[in-house]
Amino acid sequence: MPSDVPAPEDPTDPFQPELVEGLARVVAVEGKLAWLEPEQTTSCGGCAASGLCGAKGIGTAASRLEMRRFPLVNEASLAVGDRVVVGVDARALLKASGTAYALPLVIMLGAGGMAQWIAGSDGITMATMLTGLGVGLIAARWGAGWLGARGQLAPRFLRRASDGETCRID
């Protein structure tokens, strides 16, 4: 997986990227790849129906976690069941959220504003806004693919998680 941002080697270095950390568990190892699932946060399992979430049905927490599996190059000789801490560059997360949310909205509202200014018709403006939203969603998909191809959104192995370690909020 290509990467423009090196993994942090010295946490005191101000030029190292700030990473958002998360916990994951190794669920499979295939050759040089380890497949990880993000661990559920502490809020999951707190509802009255938490006992029913064990069955993997459509929309359950278990099926959503399975869909969120991601590969990681297994340079640390990880084994199934290991808990690890992975990190993603905080700037890349901002780029991704801007691509996914802001880009379609800006294109939609810009198209609607131009249509209202040129045509002055609410019907034409609404149709143009819907078209702008579609174009924005296509642009967001292209932008997300570009970020993914550059490896900016790829999680990086930071360390093995210690017993009882949870996600911390700084």
N, C-alpha and C positions, 0 to 999 in steps of 0.2 A: 504494500500500500504506500503510495508516494505521500510525502509530507513536506510542507513548506516550513513547518514549525517544529523545531527539535524538542524532544522531551526534556523537561527541566532536570538539570544535573545538580545545580546549586540553587537551593530555594532562596538564598539571600541575594542572588544576582538580580538587580532591578531590571535587567534587559531580558530576562526569561519571561515567557508569556504566562499570564495568570491562568490557572487551570481550574475548571469546575470538576470536582471529584465526585465519584459515585462508586458504590459497591456492586460487584457482580460475582456470580458463581459459575465456575466451569461446569458445563453440562455434557460436553463431548470433546474428544481430541481426535482429529483426523490429520495424520501426517504432521506437517509443520503448523497447522492451524488449531487453535483452541476456540471452541464455540462457547460464548458466555451469555448468560441471561442476567439482566439487571435485577437486583434484589428489590423486593417490594418495600416501600417506605413504611414507617411505623403507623401511618394512618390507615393502611390497608389491613383489614381484619378486625377493625374496630366497630363494625356495624353489627346489627342483630342477625344478619344473614351470613356472617362470616363462616359458619359451619357448613354452608352449602357451596362454598366456592371451591371445594376440593374437586368437584366434578368438572371436567373440562368441557364446558358447553360453549356455545357461541356467546361472546361478550363477557365471559368470566375472567377473573384476574389471571387465572392460570393460562387461558388461551391467549390473552393479550401479552403476557410475558413471553410465551413461546414465539409469538410473532415478532417480538423485539429482540430475538437472538442476534448476536453479531459475532463475526470472526475476529480473532486477534492472533497475530503471528506469535507462536509459542516459543519465544526465545528463553523464557524463564523455566522451562520444563514443568509446565502446569499439568496437574492431573485432575480428573473428574472429581468434583466435590470441593476443590480449592476455592476459597473466597479471596478475591483480589480487589484492589483499589485501582480504578481506571480514571483517566482525566481527559477532558476535551478543552481545547483553547477557548477561553471566554469570548474572545473577539470573534471566533468562528461561529459561536452560538448566536451572537448578535447579528452577524451577517445572515445566518440561516433564518432567524426569526424575521428579520427585515425582508428577506426574499419571500418567505412564505406568507407574511401578513401584510406588510406595508406596500410591497410592489403591486399586488393586484388591486388594492384599494386606491393607490395613487393613480394608476392607469384608469380605473373605473371612474373616479371622480374627475380626473382631467378630461376624459372623453365626454362625460356628462356636461361639464362646464363649457367645453367647446361647442357641443351640440346646442346647448341652451343659448349661447351667445350668437351662434350662426343661424339656427332655425327658429328659436323662440317657442318651440312647441313641446309641451310636456310629454306627449307620446313619443316623439322622435328622441327626446332626451332620455327617456326610460329605455328605449330600444338600444340607443347608443351606449348607455351605461351597462346594460347587460352584455353587449358585445365587448365593451372595454373590460368587463370583469372576466369574460372568457379569454380574451387576449392576455390579461394579467395573470390568470392562472396558468396559461401555457408558458408565459415568460417565467413565472415562479418555478415551474417544473424544470425548465431549461436551466435556470440559475442554480437550483438545487443539484441538478446533475453535474453542473460545472464545479460547484463546491465539493461534491463527493468525489469527482474524478481527480481533483487536486489533492485529495486526502485531508482536507481541512476539518472535516467532521469525524474523522476516524478516531476512535478512542485509543489512548495510549496506556500501556501497562505502567503503573507507577510503583506498586509494591504489593506484597501479599498482605491481606487484611489480618490484623491480630484478632484473637478471640474476643468476642463481645464488641468489636469496633462497629460503630454506626456512622452514618453520614453526619458530618458536623456542618453547622451553618455559621459562617464567619460574619 
